[in-house]
């Protein structure tokens, strides 16, 4: 990942019941756009918001939809071959999904 304009990035850390979250939510301080989430508990992972990615990404072989118990009634759920659907969170982590699909960043 390449970031330009570091001087415009602001980090927010949520206040939780047990204290401050270790997760760092990075935003543009000029427009408020969410950019990525980083948590030092998992230093090898970074979670960019899809809206912040400005390069083409490969099409995923399948789509996993989760938290369907809470989706808006107008939201359409993709239902292609091999797609998976979960009312809550699945047991599989995002990292495990990538490993199962042998998904590597271009």
C-alpha positions as CSV (number, residue, x, y, z in Angstrom):
1,X,0.0,0.0,0.0
2,X,1.3,3.5,-0.9
3,X,-0.1,6.5,0.9
4,X,0.4,10.1,-0.3
5,X,-0.3,13.1,1.9
6,X,0.6,11.7,5.3
7,X,0.2,15.1,6.8
8,X,-3.6,14.8,6.1
9,X,-4.1,11.6,8.0
10,X,-5.8,11.5,11.4
11,X,-6.0,8.4,13.6
12,X,-9.0,7.6,15.8
13,X,-9.0,5.0,18.5
14,X,-12.4,4.0,20.0
15,X,-13.1,4.1,23.7
16,X,-14.3,0.6,24.8
17,X,-15.6,-0.8,28.1
18,X,-12.1,-2.1,28.9
19,X,-10.3,1.1,27.8
20,X,-9.0,2.5,24.5
21,X,-9.1,0.1,21.5
22,X,-5.7,-0.8,20.1
23,X,-7.2,-0.5,16.6
24,X,-6.2,2.6,14.7
25,X,-8.8,3.9,12.3
26,X,-7.1,6.2,9.8
27,X,-9.1,9.1,8.2
28,X,-8.4,12.0,5.9
29,X,-8.4,15.0,8.2
30,X,-9.5,17.3,5.4
31,X,-12.6,15.4,4.2
32,X,-13.2,12.8,6.9
33,X,-13.0,9.8,4.4
34,X,-12.3,6.5,6.1
35,X,-9.0,5.1,4.7
36,X,-7.9,2.0,6.6
37,X,-7.8,0.2,9.9
38,X,-4.6,-1.0,11.5
39,X,-4.2,-2.9,14.8
40,X,-0.7,-3.4,16.2
41,X,-2.0,-6.7,17.7
42,X,-1.9,-8.0,14.2
43,X,1.1,-6.1,12.7
44,X,1.0,-8.1,9.4
45,X,-2.6,-7.0,8.5
46,X,-4.0,-3.7,7.3
47,X,-7.7,-3.3,6.4
48,X,-8.3,-0.6,3.8
49,X,-11.8,0.6,3.2
50,X,-13.0,-0.3,-0.3
51,X,-13.8,3.3,-1.0
52,X,-10.2,4.3,-0.4
53,X,-8.7,1.9,-3.0
54,X,-8.0,3.7,-6.3
55,X,-6.6,0.8,-8.3
56,X,-8.4,-2.1,-10.0
57,X,-8.6,-5.2,-7.9
58,X,-9.1,-8.8,-9.2
59,X,-12.6,-10.1,-9.1
60,X,-13.1,-12.5,-6.2
61,X,-14.0,-16.1,-7.1
62,X,-16.9,-16.0,-4.6
63,X,-18.5,-13.5,-2.3
64,X,-19.1,-14.0,1.4
65,X,-22.0,-11.9,2.8
66,X,-22.1,-11.6,6.6
67,X,-24.2,-9.8,9.3
68,X,-27.3,-10.4,7.1
69,X,-29.5,-10.2,10.2
70,X,-28.8,-6.5,10.2
71,X,-28.8,-5.5,6.6
72,X,-31.1,-2.8,5.3
73,X,-34.3,-4.3,3.7
74,X,-33.3,-2.7,0.3
75,X,-29.8,-4.2,0.3
76,X,-29.5,-6.9,-2.3
77,X,-27.4,-10.0,-1.4
78,X,-25.2,-11.4,-4.2
79,X,-26.1,-15.1,-4.7
80,X,-23.7,-16.6,-7.2
81,X,-22.2,-20.1,-7.4
82,X,-20.1,-20.8,-4.3
83,X,-21.2,-17.6,-2.5
84,X,-21.6,-18.0,1.3
85,X,-24.2,-16.2,3.5
86,X,-24.1,-15.7,7.3
87,X,-26.6,-14.1,9.6
88,X,-23.8,-13.1,12.0
89,X,-20.0,-13.4,11.7
90,X,-18.7,-16.7,10.2
91,X,-16.2,-18.8,12.1
92,X,-13.7,-18.2,9.3
93,X,-11.5,-15.1,9.7
94,X,-10.7,-12.8,6.8
95,X,-7.1,-14.1,6.8
96,X,-8.4,-17.7,6.6
97,X,-10.6,-16.8,3.7
98,X,-7.6,-15.4,1.8
99,X,-5.6,-18.5,2.6
100,X,-8.4,-20.8,1.4
101,X,-8.6,-19.0,-1.8
102,X,-4.8,-18.6,-2.1
103,X,-5.5,-14.9,-2.6
104,X,-2.4,-12.8,-2.9
105,X,-2.2,-9.0,-3.5
106,X,-1.2,-8.1,-7.1
